[in-house]
Amino acid sequence: MKNSGADGAMVFEPGYLEAEKGDTVKFVMTDPAHNSVSEVVPEGAESWSGAINKEITVTLDAEGVYVYKCTPHAPLNMAGVIKVGEPTNYDEAKAAVEKLTAAAATNKDRLTDYFSQVK
């Protein structure tokens, strides 16, 4: 969770990640005033809501696509995508990406670029 990174301002690095079922992902706060909150998770997976300025570790319990955001910086399209195994909830995840992108004031292509890597 960074104020500035390879993909511009207000980013998760990496913004797209492929993982295996059962893996854990730790969201590390590099700069203050960020969090990680799930927007959509596959059926059978637990959603998460990290506190501002706190790291959070998430276990990826189900195959599918996980879309997440930073609550205070969602208008800047600070969001990301994790794919675990088969994208079982592709349509639901795509709708979430479209909703977040439509609401974003800047970085309009970032999240759709991440999601385009889901195969």
C-alpha positions as a Markdown table, in Angstrom:
| # | Residue | x | y | z |
|---|---|---|---|---|
| 1 | Met | 0.0 | 0.0 | 0.0 |
| 2 | Lys | 1.9 | 3.0 | -1.3 |
| 3 | Asn | 1.4 | 6.6 | -2.2 |
| 4 | Ser | 3.4 | 6.2 | -5.3 |
| 5 | Gly | 4.7 | 3.2 | -7.2 |
| 6 | Ala | 5.4 | 1.7 | -10.7 |
| 7 | Asp | 1.7 | 2.1 | -11.7 |
| 8 | Gly | 1.4 | 5.7 | -10.5 |
| 9 | Ala | -0.1 | 7.4 | -7.4 |
| 10 | Met | -2.0 | 5.5 | -4.7 |
| 11 | Val | -1.2 | 1.8 | -5.6 |
| 12 | Phe | -1.0 | -1.7 | -4.3 |
| 13 | Glu | 2.1 | -3.4 | -5.4 |
| 14 | Pro | 1.7 | -5.7 | -7.1 |
| 15 | Gly | -1.8 | -4.7 | -8.3 |
| 16 | Tyr | -2.3 | -8.1 | -9.9 |
| 17 | Leu | -1.3 | -11.3 | -8.3 |
| 18 | Glu | -1.8 | -15.0 | -9.0 |
| 19 | Ala | -1.9 | -17.4 | -6.0 |
| 20 | Glu | -2.8 | -20.9 | -5.0 |
| 21 | Lys | -5.7 | -21.9 | -2.9 |
| 22 | Gly | -4.7 | -21.8 | 0.8 |
| 23 | Asp | -2.0 | -19.1 | 0.2 |
| 24 | Thr | -1.8 | -16.1 | 2.4 |
| 25 | Val | -1.3 | -12.5 | 1.3 |
| 26 | Lys | 0.0 | -9.8 | 3.6 |
| 27 | Phe | -1.0 | -6.3 | 2.8 |
| 28 | Val | 2.0 | -4.2 | 4.0 |
| 29 | Met | 1.5 | -0.5 | 4.6 |
| 30 | Thr | 4.5 | 1.4 | 3.2 |
| 31 | Asp | 2.9 | 4.8 | 3.5 |
| 32 | Pro | 0.2 | 6.0 | 6.0 |
| 33 | Ala | -3.5 | 6.4 | 5.5 |
| 34 | His | -4.2 | 3.1 | 3.6 |
| 35 | Asn | -6.1 | -0.1 | 4.2 |
| 36 | Ser | -7.3 | -3.1 | 2.3 |
| 37 | Val | -10.9 | -4.1 | 2.0 |
| 38 | Ser | -12.4 | -6.8 | -0.2 |
| 39 | Glu | -14.9 | -5.7 | -2.8 |
| 40 | Val | -15.7 | -9.2 | -4.1 |
| 41 | Val | -14.5 | -12.6 | -3.1 |
| 42 | Pro | -15.4 | -16.1 | -4.5 |
| 43 | Glu | -18.1 | -18.2 | -3.0 |
| 44 | Gly | -16.7 | -19.9 | 0.1 |
| 45 | Ala | -14.1 | -17.3 | 0.8 |
| 46 | Glu | -14.0 | -14.8 | 3.7 |
| 47 | Ser | -14.2 | -11.1 | 2.9 |
| 48 | Trp | -11.9 | -8.8 | 4.8 |
| 49 | Ser | -11.8 | -5.2 | 6.0 |
| 50 | Gly | -8.4 | -4.0 | 7.2 |
| 51 | Ala | -8.2 | -0.9 | 9.5 |
| 52 | Ile | -6.5 | 2.3 | 8.3 |
| 53 | Asn | -2.8 | 2.2 | 9.0 |
| 54 | Lys | -2.7 | -1.5 | 9.8 |
| 55 | Glu | -1.3 | -4.4 | 8.0 |
| 56 | Ile | -3.6 | -7.3 | 7.3 |
| 57 | Thr | -2.9 | -10.9 | 6.3 |
| 58 | Val | -5.6 | -12.7 | 4.3 |
| 59 | Thr | -5.9 | -16.4 | 3.6 |
| 60 | Leu | -7.2 | -17.2 | 0.1 |
| 61 | Asp | -9.5 | -20.1 | 0.9 |
| 62 | Ala | -11.4 | -20.5 | -2.4 |
| 63 | Glu | -10.6 | -20.5 | -6.1 |
| 64 | Gly | -11.7 | -17.4 | -8.0 |
| 65 | Val | -11.1 | -13.7 | -8.4 |
| 66 | Tyr | -10.6 | -11.4 | -5.4 |
| 67 | Val | -11.1 | -7.7 | -6.0 |
| 68 | Tyr | -10.0 | -5.3 | -3.2 |
| 69 | Lys | -9.6 | -1.6 | -2.6 |
| 70 | Cys | -8.2 | 1.0 | -0.3 |
| 71 | Thr | -11.3 | 2.7 | 1.2 |
| 72 | Pro | -10.0 | 6.3 | 1.4 |
| 73 | His | -8.3 | 6.1 | -2.0 |
| 74 | Ala | -11.0 | 4.2 | -4.0 |
| 75 | Pro | -11.8 | 7.5 | -5.8 |
| 76 | Leu | -8.2 | 7.3 | -7.1 |
| 77 | Asn | -8.8 | 3.7 | -8.2 |
| 78 | Met | -6.4 | 2.3 | -5.6 |
| 79 | Ala | -7.6 | -1.3 | -6.0 |
| 80 | Gly | -6.2 | -4.6 | -7.0 |
| 81 | Val | -7.0 | -8.1 | -8.2 |
| 82 | Ile | -5.9 | -11.6 | -7.0 |
| 83 | Lys | -6.6 | -14.7 | -9.1 |
| 84 | Val | -6.6 | -18.0 | -7.3 |
| 85 | Gly | -6.8 | -21.1 | -9.6 |
| 86 | Glu | -9.8 | -20.9 | -11.9 |
| 87 | Pro | -11.7 | -17.6 | -12.1 |
| 88 | Thr | -15.0 | -19.2 | -10.9 |
| 89 | Asn | -16.6 | -15.8 | -10.2 |
| 90 | Tyr | -15.3 | -14.0 | -13.3 |
| 91 | Asp | -18.6 | -12.2 | -14.1 |
| 92 | Glu | -19.1 | -10.9 | -10.5 |
| 93 | Ala | -15.5 | -9.7 | -10.3 |
| 94 | Lys | -15.8 | -8.0 | -13.7 |
| 95 | Ala | -18.9 | -6.1 | -12.5 |
| 96 | Ala | -17.0 | -5.0 | -9.4 |
| 97 | Val | -14.1 | -3.8 | -11.5 |
| 98 | Glu | -16.5 | -1.9 | -13.7 |
| 99 | Lys | -18.2 | -0.3 | -10.7 |
| 100 | Leu | -15.0 | 0.8 | -9.0 |
| 101 | Thr | -13.6 | 2.1 | -12.3 |
| 102 | Ala | -16.8 | 4.1 | -13.1 |
| 103 | Ala | -16.6 | 5.7 | -9.6 |
| 104 | Ala | -12.9 | 6.6 | -9.9 |
| 105 | Ala | -11.9 | 10.1 | -10.6 |
| 106 | Thr | -8.4 | 9.2 | -11.8 |
| 107 | Asn | -6.3 | 6.2 | -12.9 |
| 108 | Lys | -9.3 | 5.0 | -14.9 |
| 109 | Asp | -7.4 | 2.2 | -16.8 |
| 110 | Arg | -5.4 | 0.8 | -13.9 |
| 111 | Leu | -7.9 | -1.7 | -12.4 |
| 112 | Thr | -9.2 | -2.8 | -15.8 |
| 113 | Asp | -5.6 | -3.4 | -16.9 |
| 114 | Tyr | -5.0 | -5.6 | -13.8 |
| 115 | Phe | -8.3 | -7.5 | -14.5 |
| 116 | Ser | -7.4 | -8.0 | -18.1 |
| 117 | Gln | -4.7 | -10.5 | -16.9 |
| 118 | Val | -7.3 | -12.8 | -15.5 |
| 119 | Lys | -7.5 | -15.8 | -17.9 |
